[in-house]
Amino acid sequence: MKENIIVSIDNALTSLEHYPGEVFDSDKFAVYDTTLSNFQLNPVEVRNYTKVICAVRFTDNRYPDLDLSKFNSVIVLDEEAIDAESDTYLQKLQQKFNNSNILIVCGGYHKKYPPCHDNIYVYPYFLQNILRYNQTQQIDSIGDHQRTFDVLLGGLKMHRRFVFEKLGQHQMLLNACFVNLTTAAYSADIVKTIFRTPELDDLEPTATLAPITMNQGYNGYVKTNQGVGVAQLVPWEVYRRSLYSIVTETNFENYFFFSEKTAKPLYAGRPFVFFGAQGQLQDLRQLGFKTFDGIIDESYDLIEDNTLRFELAFEQVRWLFDQNHPQLYKKIQPVLEHNQRHIQDRQYFLGPLKQWLFSRY
C-alpha cells in the first residue's frame, strides 16, 4: 500500500501536472479525485496512510470555507498573483480551511508584498500551461509576412489604450499591424469590439467557436467546443503573417506575474516589445529566458514611471518598423531558439517545485 494519499478536489492537481504522476510520483502517492459537491456530502476514507494531503485549486474568494482539519497539510494551487502580505494571505487560508499547515503554490505576487514565508512557492503556471494546448509549428514570418506587428491587445486597460492611441498617431504604422482591442473582459460575457483588423477573422483560431460568440468581440475567456480557452491557443497564422509581437501583459503595476500573453511569443519563437510592469523583462531573465537587449534597446524596462516606460518602449516599436527585417531576424535567432527550448523544459520549472514540495513531506 502507498504511504501517502492526496485528495484532489475538482481536479486541482491538473494545475501542475500535465499527466498523472508527473509531480506526485504514483509509486509514492495515491490520488483520490473528487468533486467539491461530493467532497462536501461524503466523508473521504483516508485511514492507514502516513500522510494525508488535500489539494484545492483556489483563486481569490471563489471557493467556500471547508473544514480540512483532518488533513496533515493542504496544498493551495493559486494560478493568479497574490496582492497582499504573504502572512496575511496565509492566515486567511488557514482560517478558511481550518488547517494550520497550508502550502501555497501561487502564480505571482505584487512586489510590494514579496513572499517571505517558507510555505509559499511562486510557480509560473501560464508559462507552462501553454504546452498543454499547443503543438509547435515551423513558420517563416520573414517569407510570409503581410504586416510588421501583431498587436492582440485584448480587453481595454490603460497600457493597451496607450499602445492603441500611439498607433493611431502613426497611420502608416497602424496599417502595418494586426490589431484587436475590445471592451474589458473578465469572464465569458459578451464584449464589444473597439478596433479589429478585418483579416484577423480568418487568422485567429475562432472557427470552433459558437456562432453567437463569433458575432461579438473576440473574447479570450470564451472556450472552444473542445473546452480550451481561446486565449490559450497560439495564433500561428497571425504569427506567420507578421514579424514582431507587441505584448501588453495583464498587469503593469509592479507585479511579478506572467500570463499567456507572454507565453505565446516565447513558445512560438517570436521577437517582442513588452508593455508591462517595471522590471518584468528582468524577471523573465530570472526565470531563465533571454530577451533582446543588445539588439532592441530594453532600457525602458528599468523606468519606474509607467507612462515614460511605455513611451520608451513604443520608440522601439517605431525603430523595429524601419529595420532590415531579415538581417535583424538573423541576429536575434539564437535568442528565439533558446526561448522556445527553455519554455518546453518541464524539468527546469518542475524540478525546484518538486524539491520544495517533497522537503515538506
NUZALO-440100 format. One record per residue: residue number from 1; x, y, z of N, C-alpha, C in turn. Coordinates in pm, whole numbers, plus 32768, in hexadecimal, padded with zeros to 4 digits. Each point is the difference from the previous one (the first is absolute). Example, Ala and Ser with C-alpha at 12.3 -4.5 7.8 and 13.67 -1.06 7.14 Angstrom:
% residues 2
num;neast;nnorth;nup;caeast;canorth;caup;ceast;cnorth;cup
1;8527;7DC7;830C;7FA7;8077;8000;805A;8078;8000
2;7FDD;8069;7FB8;8052;8077;8006;7FB3;806D;8049
//
This chain:
% residues 361
num;neast;nnorth;nup;caeast;canorth;caup;ceast;cnorth;cup
1;8054;7F88;8000;7FAC;8078;8000;8057;807D;8000
2;7FD9;8066;7FB4;804C;807D;7FFC;7FF5;804A;8084
3;806C;8047;8023;8006;8042;8083;7FAA;807D;8008
4;7FF3;8047;7F92;7FC0;8083;8002;7F88;8004;7FA2
5;7FA1;8053;8022;7F8D;8013;7FA9;7FE4;8096;7FF1
6;7FDE;8027;7F85;7FD6;8089;7FE4;7F6F;7FFD;7FD4
7;7FAC;8049;8048;7F75;8012;7FD8;7FFC;807F;7FAC
8;7FE8;7FF0;7F7E;8002;806E;7FA1;7F72;802A;7FDF
9;7FDA;8079;8029;7F77;802F;7FEE;7FF4;8049;7F7A
10;7FA0;7FD5;7FB0;7FE6;803D;7F7D;807D;8004;7FA8
11;8046;7F8F;7FFC;8076;7FF2;7FAA;806A;806A;801B
12;8013;801F;8080;805F;806A;8024;808D;7FE2;7FCF
13;802B;7F84;8003;808A;7FDF;7FDC;801F;801B;7F6E
14;7F98;8009;7FAC;801A;801C;7F73;8039;808D;7FED
15;7FF9;8055;8066;8041;8082;7FF9;8096;7FF2;7FED
16;8038;7F94;803B;8090;7FE9;7FF9;8024;7F91;7FA0
17;7FB2;7F95;8000;8025;7F87;7FB8;7FC1;7FFE;7F75
18;8054;7FF0;7F9A;7FCD;7FEF;7F79;7FD5;7F71;7FE7
19;802F;7FA5;8053;7FCF;7F76;7FFE;800A;7FCA;808E
20;7FAB;7FA2;8028;7FFF;7FCF;808A;8088;7FCA;802B
21;802D;8028;8075;807E;7FD1;8035;8079;8051;7FD7
22;7FED;8068;7FB0;8072;804F;7FD1;8045;8047;8075
23;7FB4;802E;805F;8039;8043;8076;8000;7FA0;8077
24;7F8D;7FC8;801C;7FF3;7FA5;8073;800D;7F70;7FCF
25;8075;7FC9;8014;8023;7F7B;7FD0;7F94;7F9B;8029
26;7FC9;7FBC;7F9B;7F93;7FA2;801B;802D;7F88;8052
27;8084;7FEA;800A;8030;7F93;8056;7FFC;8025;8092
28;7FFA;8083;801C;8004;802F;808B;7F7D;8040;802E
29;7FB2;8033;7FA0;7F86;8047;8024;7F88;7FC1;7FBB
30;7FA0;7FD8;804F;7F7E;7FDE;7FC8;7FB2;8082;7FEE
31;7FB3;800A;7F95;7FB1;8078;7FE7;7F6E;7FDA;7FF9
32;7FB0;8048;804D;7F6F;7FEC;7FFF;7FC1;8080;7FCB
33;7FC7;7FF7;7F87;7FBE;8074;7FC3;7F6D;8002;8028
34;7FD1;8077;8023;7F75;800F;8026;7FD0;808C;7FDB
35;7F7F;800D;7FEF;7FC8;8085;7FE7;7FEA;8048;8085
36;7FF2;8082;7FFA;7FE7;804B;807B;7F7C;7FD7;8040
37;7F98;7FF1;7FB0;7F7E;7FDC;8037;8005;7F75;803F
38;8044;7FA3;7FC1;800B;7F79;8039;8052;8002;8080
39;806A;8051;8001;8053;800B;8077;7FB0;8035;8076
40;7FA9;8061;7FE5;7FB0;803C;806B;7F95;7FA0;8034
41;7FD1;7FA6;7FA9;7F94;7FA7;8027;8030;7F7D;803C
42;8074;7FD0;7FD1;802E;7F7A;8027;808C;8006;803D
43;800D;7FD5;807C;8086;7FFD;803E;8060;7FA7;7FB0
44;807C;802D;7FF2;8065;7FB5;7FB6;8049;7FA5;8063
45;800D;7F80;7FDD;8044;7FA0;8056;8097;800C;7FEA
46;8048;802C;8067;808F;801A;7FF1;8051;7FBB;806E
47;7FCA;7F98;803B;804D;7FB8;8067;806F;7FAE;7FC1
48;8060;7FDB;8052;806E;7FA6;7FD9;8067;8041;7FA4
49;8002;8084;7FFC;8066;8046;7FB4;8058;8051;805E
50;8081;8006;7FE1;805C;804E;8053;7FE4;8094;7FF3
51;7FF2;802F;7F84;7FE2;808D;7FE6;7F7D;8008;7FB3
52;7FAA;8058;8030;7F7F;8015;7FBF;7FF9;8094;7FD8
53;7FFD;8017;7F7E;800E;8087;7FC9;7F83;8022;7FB0
54;7FD8;807E;8004;7F92;802F;7FAD;8036;8069;7FA0
55;7FD6;7FFA;7F83;8028;8063;7F9C;7F84;8049;7FCE
56;8004;8085;8006;7F90;8051;7FD1;8035;8067;7F9E
57;7FAF;801B;7F9D;8022;8065;7F9B;7FB4;807E;8025
58;8049;8067;8025;7FC2;8073;8042;802C;8081;7FBD
59;7F9F;8058;7FE7;801E;8085;7FCE;7FA5;8064;8045
60;803C;8064;803F;7FB5;806B;8040;7FA0;7FC3;8067
61;7F80;8028;7FFF;7FA1;7FCA;8061;7F9C;7FA1;7FC1
62;801B;7FD3;7F86;7F9F;7FAC;7FBB;800D;7F6E;802E
63;7FEF;7FEB;8082;8007;7F7A;8039;7FBF;8006;8089
64;7FB0;7F9C;8026;7FBF;8004;8084;8063;7FDD;806F
65;7FDC;8025;8079;804D;7FD4;8075;7FED;7F69;8011
66;806D;7FBA;801D;7FFB;7F6F;8012;804A;7FDA;807F
67;7FCE;7F9C;8044;8047;7FCA;8074;805F;7F92;7FCF
68;8080;8024;7FF4;8066;7FA2;7FD2;8060;7FDD;8071
69;7FCF;8006;807A;8055;7FED;8076;8037;7F72;800B
70;7FC0;7F9F;7FC1;8030;7F75;800D;8078;7FE3;7FA8
71;8021;805C;7FA7;8071;7FEB;7FA6;8082;8031;8040
72;806D;7FB7;7FE5;8083;802B;8032;802A;8085;7FC5
73;7FD8;8018;7F83;801E;8080;7FC1;7F9F;8017;7F8D
74;7FF7;807E;7FD6;7FAB;8026;7F90;8056;804B;7F9C
75;8002;7FD0;7F83;8046;8046;7F94;7F9C;8058;7FB8
76;8017;8082;8006;7FA9;8061;7FBD;8044;802A;7F7E
77;7FC2;7FE0;7F90;8037;801E;7F7C;7FB8;807C;7FCB
78;8044;8071;8005;7FC7;8081;7FD9;804C;8034;7F87
79;7FC3;7FF8;7F8A;8044;8023;7F85;8015;8096;7FEF
80;7FB9;804F;804E;800A;8091;7FF3;806C;8038;805D
81;800E;8084;7FFD;8065;8044;8052;7FC4;8027;8086
82;804D;7FED;806A;7FD8;802D;8085;8018;8096;800B
83;7F9A;804A;8029;8010;8091;800B;7FF0;8031;808F
84;8029;7FAB;8060;7FFB;8024;808D;807E;7FCA;8043
85;8018;8029;807C;8073;7FCB;804B;7FF1;7F69;800D
86;806E;7FBB;7FED;7FF9;7F6E;7FFC;7FCD;7FC4;8083
87;8029;8038;8071;7FCF;7FCC;8080;7F6A;8015;800E
88;7FD0;8073;7FD0;7F70;801B;8007;7FB3;7F9E;7FA8
89;8034;7FE7;7F89;7FBF;7FA3;7FA5;8002;7F73;8039
90;8070;7FDA;803A;800D;7F7B;803C;7F9C;7FEE;8072
91;7FF7;8064;8056;7FA4;7FF9;8071;7F6E;7FF7;7FD1
92;7FE2;8049;7F97;7F78;7FFB;7FC7;7FDD;7F73;7FD5
93;805E;7FBC;7FBD;7FE5;7F79;7FD1;7FFE;7F9C;8073
94;8053;8016;8065;7FFD;7FA9;8075;7F76;8002;8042
95;7FC6;8076;8007;7F79;800C;8039;7F97;7FC8;7FA2
96;800F;801A;7F81;7F9D;7FD4;7F9E;7FF4;7F68;7FFB
97;8072;7FBC;800F;8003;7F6F;7FF5;8018;7FBA;8085
98;8005;804C;806C;800E;7FC7;8087;8076;7FA0;8008
99;8071;802E;7FCC;8079;7FAD;8001;8078;805E;800A
100;8057;7FE4;8060;8072;8059;8016;8075;7FE5;7FA1
101;7FFE;7F8C;7FBD;806F;7FDC;7FA6;7FD4;8011;7F6F
102;8008;807C;7FD2;7FD9;8023;7F78;807D;8016;7FAC
103;8006;7FBF;7F8C;806A;8017;7FA0;7FC2;8045;7F86
104;8035;8074;7FDB;7FC8;804F;7F92;805F;7FFD;7F89
105;7FCD;7FD8;7F8D;804B;800A;7F82;7FB7;8067;7FAB
106;8035;8079;7FFC;7FBB;806F;7FBD;8045;8024;7F7D
107;7FB8;8048;7FAA;8034;8023;7F7D;8051;807F;7FFC
108;8001;804D;806D;804B;807D;8002;7FDE;804E;807D
109;802E;807E;8005;7FE9;8052;8076;8014;8092;7FDD
110;7FC3;8056;8050;801A;808F;7FF5;8086;801A;8045
111;8057;804C;7FBE;8087;8011;8035;8004;8052;8080
112;7F92;8040;8020;7FF6;8042;8083;7FF7;7F99;806F
113;7FD1;7F87;7FDB;7FEE;7F95;8063;8048;7F81;7FD1
114;8083;8000;7FF8;8047;7F87;7FD3;7FEC;7F8F;8065
115;7FEE;7F85;7FD0;7FED;7F8F;805C;8076;7FF3;8060
116;7FE3;7FFD;807F;806A;7FF8;8065;7FE6;7F8D;8060
117;7FB2;7FA0;7FD4;7FDF;7F8E;8055;8028;7F80;7FB8
118;8039;7FA1;804A;8031;7F83;7FC6;7F90;7FAB;7FC4
119;7F85;801D;8022;7F90;7FAF;7FD0;7FC4;8035;7F7E
120;8045;805F;7FBF;7FCE;8039;7F83;8069;7FEE;7F93
121;7FD4;7FCD;7F8E;8058;7FEA;7F8D;7FC3;8044;7F86
122;8052;8046;7FB2;7FD1;8044;7F88;8021;7FAA;7F86
123;7F98;7FDC;7FB7;800F;7FA8;7F8C;7FBA;8041;7F89
124;8044;800F;7F8C;7FC4;8045;7F8E;7F9F;7FA7;7FB2
125;7F89;7FEE;8036;7F9D;7FA7;7FC4;7FEC;801A;7F6B
126;7FE9;8080;7FDD;7FD7;801E;7F78;8071;7FEA;7F9B
127;807D;800D;802E;806F;7FE4;7FA5;800C;7F6C;7FE2
128;7FC4;7FAE;8052;8003;7F70;7FE9;7F7C;7FCB;7FC6
129;7F91;8040;8023;7F80;7FD1;7FCC;7FF6;800A;7F68
130;8052;8055;7FC6;7FFF;800D;7F6E;8024;7F7C;7FBD
131;8049;7FA9;8048;8028;7F7F;7FC8;7F8C;7F9F;7FF7
132;7F99;8014;8050;7F90;7FA3;8003;7FAF;8002;7F7F
133;7FEF;8076;7FC8;7F9B;8014;7F9A;8039;801B;7F75
134;8084;7FFD;7FF1;803C;8026;7F81;806D;7F9E;7FD9
135;8018;7FF7;7F80;8071;7FB5;7FCA;8053;8060;7FAC
136;8084;7FF6;800C;8056;805D;7FBA;7FEF;7FF2;7F69
137;800D;8070;7FBD;7FFB;8003;7F6E;8078;804E;7FCC
138;802F;7FD9;7F8D;806A;804A;7FBE;7FBF;8068;7FA4
139;801F;807D;8018;7FC7;8069;7FAE;8070;8057;7FC7
140;7FE6;803B;7F90;8061;8057;7FBD;7FC4;808C;7FF8
141;800B;804B;806D;7FC6;8085;8004;8042;805D;7F9B
142;8083;7FF2;7FEF;8046;8055;7FA0;7FC9;7FE9;7F73
143;7FEB;7F85;7FDC;7FD2;7FE1;7F79;7F6D;8019;7FEA
144;7FAE;7FF2;806A;7F6F;8002;7FF0;7FBB;807D;8036
145;804A;8059;803F;7FBC;806C;8048;7FBB;8063;7FA3
146;7F8D;8030;8033;7FB4;8069;7FBD;8003;8082;8051
147;8014;7FF2;8082;8006;8073;805A;8081;7FF7;8053
148;8021;806D;8041;807A;8003;8050;7FE7;7FCE;808E
149;7F8E;8025;803C;7FE6;7FE0;808D;7F79;7FBC;8010
150;7FF8;7FA6;8063;7F7E;7FDB;8036;7FEE;804C;8082
151;7F8A;8038;8010;7FE1;8051;8077;7F7A;7FCD;8035
152;8002;7F89;8039;7F86;7FC0;8033;7FEC;802D;808F
153;7FC2;8074;8010;7FFA;8044;8081;7F9D;7FBF;8060
154;7F92;7FCD;7FCC;7F9B;7FC7;805A;7FAD;806D;8040
155;7FD7;7FE8;807E;7FA9;805D;8047;8044;8082;8024
156;7FB4;806B;7FFA;8035;8088;8012;8037;8015;808D
157;807C;802E;8006;8040;802E;807A;8056;8079;7FDD
158;8033;8043;8066;8047;807D;7FE6;8073;7FEE;7F9F
159;8055;7F9B;8015;8076;7FF2;7FAA;7FD9;7FD2;7F73
160;7F90;7FBA;7FF5;7FD2;7FD7;7F7B;7FC3;8077;7FB5
161;7FBC;8055;8049;7FCF;807B;7FC3;8075;8055;7FD0
162;806A;8005;8051;8077;804E;7FDA;8038;7FCE;7F7C
163;8012;7F7C;7FF4;8039;7FC8;7F85;7FA5;801D;7F89
164;7F7E;7FEB;8013;7FA2;8016;7F93;8000;8091;7FD2
165;8000;805D;805D;7FFF;808E;7FDC;8083;8028;7FBD
166;806E;7FC6;802C;8080;801C;7FBE;7FFF;7FD0;7F70
167;7FCB;7F89;7FEA;7FF6;7FCE;7F77;7FA8;805B;7FAC
168;7F96;8034;803D;7FA6;8059;7FB8;8041;8082;7FD7
169;806C;8027;8044;8048;807A;7FDD;8062;7FE9;7F8D
170;8014;7F83;7FDB;805D;7FDE;7F94;7FB7;7FA3;7F9F
171;7FB6;8039;7FA4;7FA7;7FB2;7FAA;804C;7F94;7FB3
172;8077;8020;7FD1;804D;7F9E;7FB7;8022;7F88;8059
173;801E;801C;807D;801F;7F96;805F;7F83;7FAF;8021
174;7F91;8044;8016;7F82;7FBA;801C;7FDD;7FA2;7F8E
175;8015;802E;7F84;7FE0;7FAD;7F8C;805D;7F87;7FF4
176;806F;8005;8047;8061;7F92;7FFC;7FEA;7F9D;8072
177;7F8B;8008;8043;7FE7;7FAC;8075;7F7D;7FB2;7FF0
178;7FFF;7F88;803B;7F84;7FBC;801F;7FD8;802A;808C
179;7F8D;8043;800E;7FDA;8039;8081;7F78;7FCA;802B
180;7FF6;7FDE;8080;7F7F;7FDD;803B;7FF6;8042;808A
181;7F96;804C;8015;7FE6;803F;8082;7F6A;7FFA;801A
182;7FDB;7FCF;8077;7F73;7FF4;8025;7FE7;8048;8083
183;7F81;800A;8024;7FDF;802C;8087;8037;7F9A;8063
184;800F;8028;807C;803F;7FAA;8066;7FB2;7F7E;800E
185;804A;7F93;8010;7FC3;7F7C;800F;8038;7FBC;807C
186;7FA7;7FD7;8059;802B;7FBA;8079;7FBC;7F78;800B
187;7FB8;7FD9;7F9B;7FBE;7F7D;7FFF;7FDA;7FE4;7F70
188;7FAB;7F9E;7FED;7FD2;7FDE;7F7A;7F8A;8056;7FD4
189;7FE5;806E;8047;7F94;805A;7FD9;801F;8040;7F79
190;7F98;8033;7FC1;8010;803F;7F7E;8052;8080;800E
191;8060;8011;7FA6;804D;807B;7FFA;7FE9;8040;7F78
192;8022;807F;7FF5;7FED;8049;7F83;8087;8025;7FC5
193;8006;7FFF;7F7E;807A;8024;7FBA;8012;8097;7FFF
194;8075;802F;8026;8026;808B;7FF3;8046;8016;7F7B
195;805D;7FA6;7FE1;8045;8004;7F7E;8030;7F73;7FE0
196;7FF1;7FDA;7F83;802D;7F7B;7FD8;8025;8001;7F6D
197;8079;7FD6;7FE1;802B;7FF1;7F76;7FAD;7F91;7FC0
198;7FB9;801B;7F94;7FA2;7F9C;7FC8;8040;7F79;7FE1
199;807C;7FFF;7FD3;8041;7F82;7FDB;800B;7F9F;8075
200;7FFA;8034;807A;800E;7FA9;8075;7F91;7F98;8009
201;7F8C;801F;7FC6;7F92;7FA1;8006;8024;7F7B;7FBD
202;8059;8005;7FA0;802A;7F87;7FBB;8080;7FC5;803A
203;8045;804C;8055;8083;7FD4;8030;7FFE;7FCF;8090
204;7FAD;803B;8054;7FFD;7FD5;808C;7FAF;7F80;800C
205;801D;7FB0;8069;7FBD;7F7D;800F;7F71;800D;8032
206;7FA4;802B;7FA9;7F75;8013;8028;7FA1;7F99;7FC3
207;8033;7FAD;7FA8;7FA8;7FAA;7FB1;7FAD;7FA1;8055
208;8033;7FDD;8076;7FB7;7F9E;8052;7FA2;8043;8063
209;7FF5;8085;7FFD;7FA8;8045;805D;7F70;8000;7FCE
210;7FA6;8005;8060;7F73;8006;7FDA;7FE4;8081;7FB5
211;7FA1;8000;7FA2;7FE4;8076;7FAE;7FE2;807C;8050
212;7FB8;7FF3;806F;7FDE;8076;804F;807E;8046;8034
213;8067;7FB0;801B;807E;803A;802E;8048;8047;7F8E
214;7FFE;7FC2;7F8C;8047;803A;7F8E;7FC4;8086;7FD5
215;7F80;8017;8021;7FC0;807D;7FDA;801D;8070;8064
216;8045;7FDF;806C;8021;8064;8065;8096;801F;7FF9
217;802E;8055;805E;808E;801B;8009;804C;7F82;8023
218;807C;7FF7;7FD4;8053;7F89;8017;8027;7FFC;8094
219;7FD0;7F9D;8049;8014;7FF7;8090;8052;7F84;8021
220;8078;8015;8035;8059;7F91;801F;7FCF;7FA6;806F
221;7F9F;802E;8051;7FCA;7FAC;806A;7FA2;7F95;7FCB
222;7FCA;8015;7F8A;7FA3;7F9F;7FC7;804B;7F80;7FDF
223;7FBC;7F8E;8014;803E;7F7F;7FE5;7FD0;7FC9;7F7B
224;8059;7FB7;7FBE;7FDB;7FBB;7F86;7FA6;7F8A;8020
225;7FCE;7FC0;7F99;7FAC;7F8B;8014;804C;7F8E;8042
226;8084;8006;7FFD;8054;7F9B;8043;801D;8026;8091
227;7FCB;8072;802E;8011;8028;808B;807E;804D;801D
228;8047;802B;7F9A;807D;804C;8011;7FE3;8094;7FEF
229;802E;8052;805E;7FF1;8090;7FF2;804E;8032;7F87
230;7FC1;8053;7FAD;8043;802C;7F85;807E;804F;801F
231;8007;803D;8075;8079;804A;8025;8079;7FA5;800C
232;7FEA;7F80;8016;806E;7FA2;8011;8036;7FCC;7F7A
233;7FBE;801F;7F93;8028;7FCC;7F7E;805F;8061;7FBB
234;8071;7FCE;7FD4;8061;8053;7FB9;7FC6;8025;7F77
235;7FFD;8080;7FDE;7FC9;802B;7F7E;8066;7FEE;7F91
236;8016;7F84;7FD8;806D;7FE1;7FA4;7FF5;804C;7F7C
237;7F88;800D;7FCC;7FF2;8043;7F7F;801C;8095;800A
238;7FDC;803B;8072;8023;808D;8017;8097;800F;8006
239;8041;7FA5;8048;8092;8004;800C;8043;7FE7;7F79
240;7FC6;7FA9;7FB1;803A;7FE1;7F7E;7FFF;807B;7FA5
241;7F9A;8053;8012;7FEE;8071;7FA5;8029;8086;803C
242;804C;7FFD;806C;8037;807A;803A;8088;7FDE;803D
243;804B;8067;8024;808C;7FEC;8026;801A;8009;8096
244;7FBF;805D;8042;801D;801B;808D;7F7D;800C;804E
245;8008;7FE2;8081;7F8C;800D;8058;800F;8079;805B
246;7F93;8042;8018;7FF8;8063;806C;7FB3;7FBD;8070
247;8045;7FE8;806F;7FC5;7FB9;8072;7FD3;8065;8068
248;7F7F;8001;801D;7FCB;8054;806C;7FD1;7FA2;806F
249;8051;7FEE;8064;7FE5;7F9D;8068;7F82;8024;8051
250;7FD2;7F9F;804E;7F88;8014;8051;8011;8073;8061
251;8070;8001;8047;8019;8067;8064;8075;8057;7FD5
252;7FF7;8081;801B;8070;8058;7FE6;802A;804B;807F
253;7FC1;7FDD;8071;801A;8044;807E;8050;7FA8;8060
254;8082;7FEF;7FE7;805B;7FCA;8063;7FE2;7F70;802A
255;7FDF;7FAC;7FA1;7FE6;7F73;801E;806E;7FA8;7FC5
256;8020;7F96;8048;804C;7F90;7FC9;7F97;7F99;7FD6
257;7FDF;8002;7F7F;7F95;7FA9;7FD0;8001;8002;7F69
258;7FF3;7F89;7FC5;7FFA;7FF5;7F6E;7F88;7FAC;7FD9
259;7FBA;8030;7F99;7F8A;7FB9;7FCE;8020;7FC0;7F79
260;7F98;7FCA;7FC0;8011;7FC5;7F7C;8029;8067;7F99
261;7FEC;8081;801C;8029;8068;7FA0;8097;7FFF;7FEB
262;804B;7FE1;8069;8091;7FF3;7FF4;8025;7F73;7FD2
263;7FB7;7F9C;802E;8022;7F75;7FE1;7FFA;7FE3;7F6A
264;7F9E;8038;7FBC;7FEC;7FDD;7F72;8075;802B;7FA8
265;8030;807D;8007;8075;8020;7FAB;807E;7FB5;8028
266;8012;7FE2;8080;8074;7FB1;802A;7FF9;7F75;7FC1
267;7F8C;7FC3;8009;7FEC;7F79;7FCD;800F;7FFA;7F68
268;7FD5;806B;7FBD;8003;8002;7F6E;8084;8033;7FC8
269;805E;8027;8056;807E;8037;7FD1;7FEC;8086;7FBC
270;7FC9;805C;804D;7FCE;807D;7FC9;8046;8078;803F
271;8036;805F;7FB2;8035;807B;803B;7F8D;8058;8031
272;8017;8049;806C;7F94;8055;8033;8036;807A;8048
273;7FAA;8065;8006;8014;8075;8056;7F98;7FF6;806E
274;8029;801D;807B;7FB2;7FDC;8076;7FC6;807D;8044
275;7F7E;7FFF;8016;7FBC;806A;804B;7FC2;7FBF;807C
276;8048;800B;806E;7FD2;7FC4;807C;8036;804D;8076
277;801B;7FBA;806C;8032;8040;807A;8096;801B;7FF6
278;802D;805E;804F;808F;801C;8008;804B;7F80;8028
279;806B;7FE2;7FB9;8055;7F90;8025;7FCF;7F78;7FD2
280;7F95;7FFA;7FB1;7FCD;7F7C;7FDA;805B;7FB8;7F9D
281;8047;8048;7FAD;8061;7FBD;7FA9;8071;7FC6;8054
282;8027;804A;8067;8065;7FCC;805D;7FCC;7F83;8046
283;7F80;8002;8026;7FC2;7F8B;803F;8000;7F89;7F9F
284;7FE7;801C;7F82;7FFF;7F95;7F9D;808A;7FC0;7FF3
285;8066;8052;8004;8089;7FCA;7FFC;801E;7FAF;807D
286;7FC9;802C;8071;8012;7FB6;807D;7FC4;7F74;7FF5
287;7F9A;7FF1;7FAD;7FC1;7F7E;7FEB;8049;7FAE;7F95
288;8071;8033;7FD0;8053;7FB3;7FA3;7FEE;8022;7F6E
289;7FA9;805F;7FE1;7FEB;8027;7F75;8066;806A;7FD8
290;800A;8017;7F7E;8051;806C;7FCD;7FA5;8067;7FC0
291;8026;8080;800C;7FB6;8069;7FBB;805C;803A;7F95
292;7FDF;8075;7FCB;803F;802D;7F84;805B;8079;8013
293;802A;8017;807C;8059;8070;801C;8084;7FEB;7FB5
294;8034;806B;7FC6;8075;7FF7;7FAA;7FD8;8006;7F6E
295;7F81;7FDF;7FE6;7FC7;800D;7F7A;7F90;8068;8006
296;7FA3;7FEA;805D;7F99;8063;801F;802A;8046;8082
297;7FF0;8081;8008;8022;804A;807A;7F94;7FE5;8069
298;8020;7FAB;8062;7F9F;7FDB;8066;8014;804B;8083
299;8045;8070;7FFB;8013;8051;8079;7F7B;8034;8035
300;7F99;8002;7FAA;7F7B;802B;802F;7FCF;7FAB;8075
301;802E;7F84;8007;7FD3;7FA4;8069;8020;8033;808C
302;8064;8056;800C;802E;802F;8083;7FB9;807E;802D
303;7FAD;803D;7FAB;7FC1;807E;8020;7F88;7FEC;805C
304;7FFD;8048;806F;7F95;7FEF;8062;7F7D;803E;7FD1
305;8006;8077;7FC7;7F87;8045;7FD5;7FBF;7FB5;7F8B
306;7F82;7FDA;8010;7FBE;7FAD;7F9C;7FFC;8042;7F76
307;7FD4;807D;7FFD;7FF1;8043;7F7F;8085;800E;7FB9
308;8068;8028;8049;8084;800E;7FC3;8034;7F79;7FD0
309;7FEA;7F98;804F;802C;7F79;7FD8;7FBB;7FD8;7F7D
310;7F7F;801B;7FF6;7FB7;7FDC;7F87;802D;8055;7F89
311;801C;8080;8019;8031;8057;7F94;8082;7FC9;7FC6
312;805B;7FD8;8057;8081;7FCD;7FD1;7FF2;7F78;7FBD
313;7FA5;7FB0;8032;7FE6;7F7F;7FBF;7FC7;8017;7F74
314;7FA8;8062;7FF3;7FC5;8019;7F7C;8068;8034;7F9E
315;8065;8045;8032;806C;802B;7FA9;8044;7F87;7FBF
316;8006;7F92;8049;803B;7F85;7FC8;7FA4;7FC2;7F97
317;7F7F;8010;8011;7FA3;7FD3;7F98;801A;804E;7F7F
318;800D;8082;800D;801A;8053;7F89;8088;7FDE;7FC3
319;8062;7FE3;8055;8086;7FDD;7FCF;7FFC;7F7B;7FB3
320;7FBA;7F9E;8036;7FF5;7F7F;7FBE;7FBF;800C;7F76
321;7F9E;8057;7FF8;7FB7;8012;7F83;805C;8025;7F8C
322;806B;8048;801E;805A;8034;7F99;8078;7FA6;7FE5
323;8008;7F8E;8042;8079;7FAD;7FF4;7FFE;7FA7;7F84
324;8077;7FCE;7FDF;800D;7F96;7F9D;7FDA;7F7E;8047
325;7F89;7FD0;7FE8;7FC9;7F94;8052;804B;7F7B;7FEF
326;8027;7FD8;7F88;804D;7F83;7FF5;8084;8006;804C
327;8045;8071;7FFB;807D;800C;8049;7FE9;7FFD;8096
328;7F99;8045;802F;7FE4;8003;8090;7FD8;7F75;8032
329;7FAE;7FBA;7FB3;7FD8;7F79;8027;8079;7FA3;800C
330;8060;8011;7FA6;8078;7FAD;8006;804C;8018;8081
331;8007;807E;802B;8045;8020;807E;7FB5;7FC8;8079
332;7F7D;8003;7FF7;7FAF;7FE1;8075;7FDC;7F6B;800A
333;801E;7FB3;7F99;7FD6;7F74;7FF9;8030;7FAC;8077
334;807E;800E;802F;802A;7FAF;8074;7FAA;8019;807D
335;7FD3;807A;8013;7FAA;801F;8072;7F78;7FBC;7FF0
336;7FC9;8007;7F89;7F7E;7FC3;7FE6;8005;7F68;8015
337;8069;7FC2;7FCF;800E;7F6F;800E;8013;7FD8;8091
338;804D;804F;804A;8012;7FE4;808F;7F7A;8005;8049
339;7FB1;8067;7FE7;7F81;800F;8046;7FA0;7F8F;7FDE
340;8000;7FD6;7F82;7FAA;7F8F;7FDA;8026;7F80;804A
341;8081;7FE6;8009;802E;7F89;8048;7FE3;800D;8095
342;801A;8076;8036;7FF9;8011;8091;7F72;7FF4;8034
343;7FA0;803A;7FBB;7F77;7FFC;8033;7FC9;7F71;8000
344;803B;7FA9;7FAD;7FD5;7F74;7FFA;804F;7FA4;805C
345;805C;8039;804C;8053;7FB2;805C;7FB5;7FEE;8084
346;7FAB;7F9A;8004;7FAE;7FE9;8077;8053;7FEA;807D
347;8071;7FBB;7FF3;8051;7FE3;8075;8037;807F;803F
348;8022;8061;7FAD;8035;807F;8034;7F9A;8042;805D
349;7F82;7FFE;7FD8;7F99;8043;804F;7FC9;7FA8;8070
350;7FF0;7F7E;7FE4;7FC5;7FA7;8064;8066;7FCF;8067
351;807F;7FF2;7FD8;8064;7FC9;805A;8008;8049;8086
352;8014;8085;8000;8006;804A;807F;7F7C;7FFA;804E
353;7F90;8000;7FB8;7F7F;7FF7;8044;7FF1;7F7A;8047
354;8023;7F95;7FBC;7FF8;7F7C;803E;805C;7FF5;8078
355;8078;8038;7FF4;805D;7FFE;8071;7FC5;804B;8077
356;7FC2;8071;7FE5;7FC1;8050;806B;7F8C;7FB2;8040
357;7FAC;7FC3;7FAE;7F8D;7FB7;8036;802C;7F88;8052
358;805F;7FB2;7FC9;8021;7F83;8042;8057;8016;807C
359;803E;8072;800C;8049;8020;807A;7FA0;8015;8075
360;7F7F;800C;7FDE;7F9B;8016;8069;7FB1;7F81;801B
361;8024;7F90;7FBE;7FBB;7F81;8017;8063;7F92;8023
//
